[in-house]
Amino acid sequence: MDDLQFRQLLDYFCYSWDGYRRVRKGVKKRISRHMQQLGCRSVDEYFHILDSDAGIRQQCECLMTVSVSRFFRDRMLWKIIEDHIVPEILRENRDKVRFWDAGCACGEEVYSMKMLWETLRSRFGYMPDIEVWATDINPVYLRRAREGIYSISSIKEVPRELREIYFIFQEDENVFRINPSLQKGIFWKVHNVLHNFEEKNFQIIFLRNNLLTYYRDEIKQPAFQKVVNSLAMGGFLIIGSHEKLPFESNNFIPFHGQPSIFRKA
């Protein structure tokens, strides 16, 4: 599959060339293998199958997903969550805090939040329970997230003291497994971020490096509105460090001078 054919596929799904440009090599290989498995000799034949078979179309959408993450990615962000966002939430004296990672990929952000939350119990004395919803369109990613097995490179930014508590090193495979205690209270669910999510009133929503990167503006705006409809008043929306909101809104106020963190007014 060459770039011209790949652009045709992006047009088919209303995906953004700018979003995929740097990661297209791996995606193109996956799509080419999929076409071969289906016996497609041309992109037109592939499109015909996608139009006629919803299951195969869903397979293609999953193959288009990109999972590039690691634990505590962007340390400045996690420091702001620790020092400013969590204290703001605790001022509400809640019995439970709801967190949604929309597009969680293989779970690194989800487990990072759980680790942070648990370590802050000793700092604040009392921490409400945190209910975590982790969603992604790709069931393969979700299965990996549930398994909680990661390479050394994925955990390189995890502090040593947290690594010793929350990871179990499997020497025979040279990988790290998440401590099962950290997996409690996480609800994993296959969900397309373009659609409404039935769960509401989240205090924190992560929408990092998926919808706002890989979709075109005409898709971003209505889908983004569906996501933020699930955010509670006063809740925090966190997007990627190189992303922008798809439209201006007085309902979202930049928090702590950060262009990727917003509070719902």
C-alpha positions in Angstrom: 0.0 0.0 0.0 1.5 3.3 -1.1 0.8 6.8 0.4 -1.8 7.6 -2.2 -3.8 4.5 -1.4 -3.4 5.1 2.3 -4.8 8.6 1.8 -7.8 7.1 0.1 -8.3 4.9 3.2 -8.0 7.9 5.5 -10.6 9.8 3.4 -12.9 6.7 3.7 -12.9 7.0 7.5 -12.5 10.8 7.7 -9.1 10.4 9.4 -6.4 13.1 9.3 -3.3 12.8 7.2 -1.5 15.1 9.6 -2.3 12.8 12.5 -1.2 9.6 10.8 1.7 10.9 8.8 4.4 10.0 11.3 3.0 6.6 12.3 1.7 5.5 8.9 4.4 2.9 8.2 3.2 0.4 10.8 -0.5 1.1 10.1 0.0 0.5 6.3 1.7 -2.8 7.0 -1.3 -4.0 9.1 -3.8 -2.9 6.5 -1.8 -4.5 3.7 -1.8 -7.8 5.6 -5.5 -7.5 6.1 -6.1 -6.9 2.4 -4.1 -10.0 1.6 -6.0 -12.1 4.1 -9.3 -11.0 2.4 -7.9 -11.7 -1.1 -8.2 -8.1 -2.2 -6.1 -7.2 -5.2 -6.9 -3.5 -5.1 -8.0 -0.8 -2.7 -11.3 -0.6 -4.5 -12.0 -4.2 -3.8 -11.1 -3.6 -0.1 -13.5 -0.6 0.1 -16.3 -2.8 -1.4 -15.8 -5.3 1.4 -15.7 -2.6 4.0 -19.0 -1.2 2.7 -20.7 -4.6 2.7 -19.4 -6.2 5.9 -19.7 -4.3 9.2 -17.5 -6.8 11.0 -14.7 -6.5 8.6 -15.0 -2.7 8.7 -14.6 -2.9 12.4 -11.5 -5.0 12.0 -10.1 -2.3 9.7 -10.9 0.4 12.2 -9.1 -1.5 15.0 -6.0 -2.0 12.7 -5.9 1.7 12.2 -5.6 2.4 15.9 -2.2 3.5 17.3 -0.9 2.5 20.7 2.2 4.6 21.6 2.4 5.2 25.3 4.2 4.6 28.5 3.6 4.9 32.3 3.5 8.5 33.6 4.0 9.9 30.1 4.6 13.7 30.4 5.8 14.0 34.0 4.8 17.6 34.3 1.2 16.6 33.7 1.3 14.0 36.4 2.9 16.5 38.8 0.0 18.9 38.2 -2.5 16.2 38.7 -0.9 15.3 42.0 -0.3 18.8 43.4 -3.3 20.7 42.0 -6.1 18.6 40.4 -6.4 16.0 43.1 -6.5 18.6 45.9 -9.2 20.5 44.0 -11.3 17.3 43.7 -10.8 16.5 47.4 -12.2 19.9 48.4 -15.6 18.6 47.3 -15.4 15.9 50.0 -16.6 13.2 47.7 -17.1 9.6 48.7 -16.1 8.5 45.2 -14.2 10.0 42.3 -15.0 8.9 38.7 -12.2 8.8 36.1 -12.6 8.0 32.4 -9.7 7.2 30.1 -11.3 7.6 26.6 -8.9 5.7 24.3 -6.9 3.9 26.9 -4.9 1.7 24.5 -2.9 -0.8 26.5 -3.7 0.7 29.9 -0.5 2.6 30.8 -2.4 5.8 31.7 -5.1 3.9 33.6 -2.6 2.1 35.9 -0.6 5.3 36.3 -3.7 7.0 37.7 -4.3 4.1 40.0 -0.7 4.2 41.3 -0.9 8.0 41.8 -4.2 7.7 43.7 -2.9 5.0 46.0 0.3 6.8 46.8 -1.6 9.9 47.7 -3.5 8.2 50.5 -0.6 8.6 52.9 -0.2 12.3 51.9 -3.8 13.3 52.4 -4.8 10.9 55.1 -8.2 10.2 53.4 -8.7 9.5 49.7 -12.1 8.5 48.3 -12.4 5.4 46.2 -11.7 6.0 42.5 -13.9 4.3 39.9 -12.0 3.9 36.7 -13.6 3.4 33.3 -11.1 2.5 30.6 -12.4 2.3 27.0 -10.9 1.7 23.6 -12.2 0.7 20.2 -9.6 -2.0 19.9 -10.4 -5.2 21.9 -6.8 -6.5 21.5 -5.5 -3.4 23.3 -8.0 -3.9 26.1 -7.0 -7.6 26.5 -3.4 -6.5 26.9 -4.4 -3.9 29.4 -6.3 -6.4 31.4 -3.4 -8.8 31.4 -1.2 -6.0 32.7 2.1 -7.2 31.2 4.7 -4.6 30.0 8.2 -4.3 28.7 11.0 -2.6 30.5 10.8 0.4 28.1 7.1 1.0 29.1 7.9 1.5 32.8 11.1 3.5 32.5 9.5 6.6 34.0 8.0 4.7 36.9 9.8 5.7 40.2 11.8 2.9 41.7 9.7 2.8 44.9 6.4 2.4 42.9 8.0 -0.2 40.6 8.9 -2.3 43.6 5.3 -2.1 45.0 3.1 -2.3 41.9 5.1 -4.4 39.4 6.2 -8.0 39.5 9.3 -8.8 37.4 9.0 -12.1 35.4 12.6 -12.9 34.8 11.9 -15.8 32.4 10.2 -13.5 30.0 12.0 -10.2 30.9 8.7 -8.4 31.4 6.8 -6.7 34.3 3.3 -7.7 35.4 1.0 -5.3 37.2 0.3 -6.1 40.8 -3.2 -7.6 40.9 -4.2 -5.2 43.7 -3.9 -2.3 41.3 -6.4 -3.9 38.9 -9.4 -3.6 41.3 -12.0 -1.0 40.5 -11.2 -0.7 36.8 -14.0 -1.3 34.3 -12.7 -2.2 30.8 -15.1 -1.6 27.9 -14.9 -1.6 24.1 -16.2 1.8 23.0 -15.9 4.0 20.0 -15.1 7.5 21.1 -17.3 8.8 18.2 -20.4 7.5 20.0 -22.1 8.5 23.3 -20.9 6.9 26.4 -23.6 5.8 28.8 -21.6 6.6 31.9 -21.7 10.2 33.1 -20.5 12.7 35.8 -16.8 12.0 35.6 -14.5 14.2 37.6 -11.5 13.6 35.3 -11.5 12.6 31.6 -8.4 11.7 29.7 -8.8 12.3 26.0 -5.1 12.2 25.0 -3.7 11.5 21.6 -6.6 9.9 19.9 -9.8 11.8 18.8 -8.1 15.2 18.5 -5.1 13.8 16.6 -6.4 11.2 14.2 -9.8 12.5 13.1 -10.7 15.4 10.8 -12.4 18.5 12.1 -15.9 17.6 10.8 -15.7 14.4 12.9 -13.8 15.9 15.9 -16.4 18.5 16.9 -19.5 16.3 17.4 -17.5 13.5 18.9 -15.7 15.8 21.3 -19.1 17.2 22.4 -20.3 13.6 23.2 -17.2 13.1 25.4 -17.5 16.3 27.3 -21.2 15.7 28.0 -19.9 13.0 30.3 -17.8 15.4 32.3 -19.2 16.7 35.6 -19.4 20.4 36.2 -16.1 21.5 37.7 -14.5 18.4 36.3 -11.1 18.2 34.5 -10.5 17.4 30.8 -6.9 16.5 29.8 -5.9 16.3 26.2 -2.5 15.7 24.5 0.3 18.2 24.9 0.2 19.0 21.2 -3.5 18.9 20.7 -6.1 21.7 20.7 -9.8 21.9 21.4 -11.8 21.6 18.2 -13.7 24.8 19.0 -13.6 27.7 21.3 -15.9 27.5 24.4 -16.4 29.6 27.5 -17.3 26.3 29.3 -13.7 25.2 29.3 -11.1 27.2 31.2 -7.4 26.4 31.0 -6.2 25.1 34.3 -3.0 26.2 36.0 -1.7 27.8 32.9 -1.6 24.5 31.0 -2.8 24.4 27.4 -3.7 20.7 27.7 -5.7 20.8 30.9 -9.2 22.4 31.1 -11.8 22.7 33.8 -15.5 22.6 33.0 -17.1 25.8 34.2 
